[in-house]
Amino acid sequence: MSSVFSADEVVNLAKHQTAGTFHPFTCANRGDGNHRNLFGDVGALVPTVRGWVCPFCDYTQGWAHGFMKGGEA
């Protein structure tokens, strides 16, 4: 398994994803009618050590803003 984010970065990214300060990272396919509200938005992505994943389809994203990984939520 290849890691994109460290375990600490995943925790920090989850904090940013749910803080409501910024628009959450969302799936590119979220308008297909199969996605649901998660973390306050339709098709919000979930951070994992393998990158952002969509729980509703196979979409993944391998980047995040550096400030989000550092923990300043």
Secondary structure, DSSP 4 states (H G I P E B T S, - for coil): ---SS-HHHHHHHHHHHHHSSSPPPB-TTTTSS---EETTEETB-EEETTEEE-TTSS-EE----HHHHTT--
